[in-house]
């Protein structure tokens, strides 16, 4: 039985707000007290039939461009509109809807959550054999809505995923001394976690799955208005970190961006970005 049931409404699916509220409240203590920062791992998050249908409808990557640098390699990102599946688009809309926001607010204690209709950085993700995503903290401000990023949701689609394939999501402490949680990307498993400037996470080791397999998931992100206005909050892009003893490279491009955001006046900053 799934944690959250999707009701069938004609040709559509929908979450029930009362069930979402009750499920969120029941998980609140576990979520808020998790180590190394607030998060939760939920198996059988939604029904297996829906996961299977979404997996079958995952877009073909074809000649699509992918991330290919030291910090993130062989990773593809798809907007929901790139899928021809009405069910997938329907589910993504429900994950942005009022009932599901109620689940998140009850569980996390964060009020006034706002979903992202633009799916900036979200949507569907796929990583091929040899690919990885280094440990990082996410960008903290939505570029269009100018809201503060607060939560990530990831739902995995990987059926019969062998532990030898790798791809575990790692959650690290804020000093980058210890991995506090490692989560295998198994089909139907969801992870929700709080995001701030020090919520370090990633799947940093290259995948060793067969060439005909890949690591697939869907992701949605959630925001709130800045409590005291936007003014005093530093703007941060994806901030990659190095794990101790791994010999990983410093992300100088991001450090340069942060320097510009912190020290260059806004008018000049806009000119530099256009250049």
C-alpha positions in Angstrom: 0.0 0.0 0.0 1.3 3.4 -1.0 1.9 6.2 1.6 -0.1 8.6 -0.5 -2.9 7.2 -2.6 -3.7 8.8 -6.0 -7.5 9.0 -6.6 -8.7 8.4 -10.1 -10.8 11.3 -11.3 -12.1 10.5 -14.8 -8.8 10.2 -16.8 -6.8 12.1 -14.1 -5.1 11.3 -10.8 -5.3 13.5 -7.7 -4.0 13.5 -4.1 -6.5 13.7 -1.3 -5.9 16.7 1.0 -7.1 15.1 4.2 -4.9 12.0 3.6 -1.9 14.3 2.8 -2.4 16.3 6.0 -2.6 13.2 8.2 0.4 11.5 6.6 2.5 14.6 6.9 1.6 15.1 10.5 2.5 11.5 11.3 6.0 11.9 9.8 6.8 15.3 11.3 9.0 14.2 14.3 11.0 11.7 12.2 11.6 14.3 9.5 12.6 17.2 11.8 15.0 15.2 13.9 16.9 13.4 11.1 20.6 13.5 10.7 22.6 15.2 9.2 19.8 17.7 8.4 16.0 17.4 8.2 15.0 14.8 5.7 13.0 11.6 5.3 13.2 8.5 3.1 9.8 7.1 2.1 9.4 3.7 0.4 6.2 2.9 -1.6 5.6 6.7 -1.8 3.0 6.4 -4.5 1.5 3.2 -6.1 3.8 0.9 -8.0 1.5 1.0 -11.1 2.0 4.8 -11.4 5.8 4.5 -11.0 5.9 1.8 -13.7 3.8 3.9 -16.1 6.0 7.0 -15.6 9.2 4.9 -16.1 7.8 3.6 -19.4 6.9 7.2 -20.5 10.3 8.7 -19.7 11.5 10.8 -22.6 14.1 9.5 -25.0 17.4 11.4 -24.5 18.3 11.1 -28.2 20.8 13.9 -29.0 19.8 16.0 -26.0 22.6 18.0 -24.4 23.9 16.9 -20.9 26.0 18.3 -18.1 29.6 17.3 -18.7 32.2 18.8 -16.3 34.2 17.6 -13.2 31.3 18.3 -10.8 28.4 16.8 -12.9 28.8 14.5 -15.7 26.5 12.6 -18.1 23.4 14.1 -16.4 20.3 14.9 -18.4 17.4 17.1 -17.4 13.9 17.1 -18.9 11.0 19.6 -18.5 7.7 17.8 -18.0 6.5 19.2 -21.4 9.2 17.0 -23.0 7.2 13.9 -22.1 4.2 12.8 -24.2 2.7 11.1 -21.1 -0.4 12.8 -19.8 0.0 10.8 -16.6 3.5 12.2 -16.0 2.4 15.8 -16.6 -0.7 15.2 -14.4 1.5 13.8 -11.5 4.0 16.7 -11.8 1.1 19.2 -11.5 -0.3 17.3 -8.5 3.1 17.5 -6.8 2.8 21.3 -7.2 -0.8 21.4 -6.0 -2.5 22.4 -2.7 -3.0 18.9 -1.3 0.6 17.9 -1.7 1.8 21.2 -0.3 -0.3 20.4 2.8 1.6 17.1 3.2 4.9 18.9 3.0 3.9 21.7 5.4 2.6 19.3 8.0 5.7 17.2 7.8 8.4 19.9 7.8 6.7 22.6 9.8 7.5 25.1 7.0 4.4 27.3 6.3 3.6 29.2 3.1 5.3 26.8 0.7 5.2 27.8 -3.0 5.7 25.3 -5.8 7.6 26.0 -9.0 5.5 26.0 -12.2 8.7 26.7 -14.2 10.5 23.5 -12.9 13.8 25.4 -12.7 16.4 22.7 -12.1 13.6 20.1 -11.6 11.4 17.9 -13.8 13.0 14.6 -14.8 16.6 13.6 -14.3 18.7 10.9 -15.9 22.3 9.9 -15.4 24.2 7.5 -17.6 26.9 5.0 -16.8 30.0 6.8 -15.7 28.0 9.9 -14.7 27.8 11.5 -11.3 26.7 14.6 -9.4 29.2 15.9 -6.8 28.2 16.8 -3.3 26.7 20.3 -3.3 24.2 22.8 -1.8 21.6 24.0 -4.2 21.0 27.5 -5.6 19.0 29.4 -2.9 16.9 31.8 -4.9 14.4 31.2 -7.7 15.6 33.3 -10.6 12.1 34.3 -11.8 10.0 34.2 -8.6 12.7 35.6 -6.3 11.7 33.2 -3.6 13.9 31.3 -1.1 14.4 27.6 -1.9 13.4 25.4 1.1 12.7 21.8 0.1 13.6 19.2 -2.5 11.5 16.1 -3.4 13.0 13.3 -5.4 11.1 10.2 -6.5 13.2 7.3 -8.0 12.1 5.2 -10.9 14.8 2.5 -11.0 13.4 -1.0 -11.0 15.7 -3.9 -10.1 18.5 -1.6 -9.2 21.5 -3.6 -8.1 23.6 -2.1 -5.2 26.7 -2.6 -7.4 25.4 0.0 -9.9 26.0 2.8 -7.3 24.1 6.0 -7.6 23.3 6.4 -3.9 22.2 9.8 -2.7 24.5 11.0 0.0 23.7 13.6 2.6 26.7 15.2 4.3 27.1 17.3 7.4 27.7 21.0 7.2 31.5 20.6 7.9 31.8 18.1 5.0 33.5 15.6 7.4 30.9 12.9 7.4 28.2 11.3 5.2 25.2 11.0 7.5 22.9 9.2 5.1 23.2 7.1 2.0 20.0 6.3 0.0 19.8 3.7 -2.8 17.7 5.1 -5.7 15.1 2.3 -5.7 11.8 2.5 -7.7 9.0 4.0 -5.7 11.3 5.5 -3.1 11.0 9.2 -2.3 13.4 11.5 -0.5 12.3 14.9 0.9 14.9 17.2 2.5 15.3 20.7 3.6 17.7 23.0 1.6 19.8 25.8 2.8 23.4 27.0 2.2 24.8 23.9 4.0 22.5 21.0 3.1 25.2 19.1 1.2 24.0 16.2 -1.0 24.8 14.4 -4.2 25.6 11.1 -5.8 29.3 11.7 -6.2 30.7 8.3 -7.4 30.4 7.4 -11.1 27.6 5.0 -11.9 28.7 1.5 -12.8 25.4 0.3 -14.2 25.3 -1.5 -17.6 25.3 0.7 -20.7 21.6 0.0 -21.3 20.6 1.2 -17.8 20.6 4.6 -16.2 19.6 6.4 -13.0 16.2 8.0 -13.4 14.1 10.2 -11.1 11.6 13.0 -11.0 12.2 16.1 -8.8 10.2 19.1 -7.6 11.4 22.0 -5.5 9.6 24.2 -3.1 10.0 27.8 -1.9 8.9 30.4 0.6 9.0 34.2 0.6 12.1 35.6 2.3 11.2 36.2 5.9 12.9 39.6 6.1 13.0 40.6 2.5 15.5 39.6 -0.2 18.1 42.3 0.7 20.4 40.7 3.2 20.5 37.2 1.7 23.5 36.2 -0.4 22.6 34.9 -3.8 24.2 31.4 -4.3 24.4 29.1 -7.3 24.9 25.4 -6.9 27.8 25.2 -4.5 29.9 22.1 -5.0 32.0 20.7 -2.2 35.0 18.4 -2.0 34.8 15.2 0.0 37.7 14.5 2.3 40.4 12.3 0.9 38.9 12.0 -2.6 41.1 14.4 -4.5 38.1 16.1 -6.1 38.6 19.4 -7.9 37.5 22.9 -6.7 34.6 24.4 -8.6 36.3 27.8 -9.5 33.4 28.8 -11.8 30.9 28.8 -8.9 33.4 30.6 -6.6 33.8 33.3 -9.2 30.0 33.7 -9.5 29.6 34.0 -5.7 32.4 36.6 -5.6 30.6 38.7 -8.3 27.2 38.3 -6.5 28.8 39.5 -3.2 31.0 42.3 -4.3 30.0 43.7 -7.7 27.3 46.3 -7.8 24.0 45.1 -9.4 24.2 47.3 -12.5 27.7 46.2 -13.3 26.8 42.6 -12.5 24.0 42.6 -15.1 26.6 44.0 -17.7 29.0 41.2 -16.8 26.3 38.5 -17.2 25.3 39.9 -20.6 28.9 39.9 -21.7 
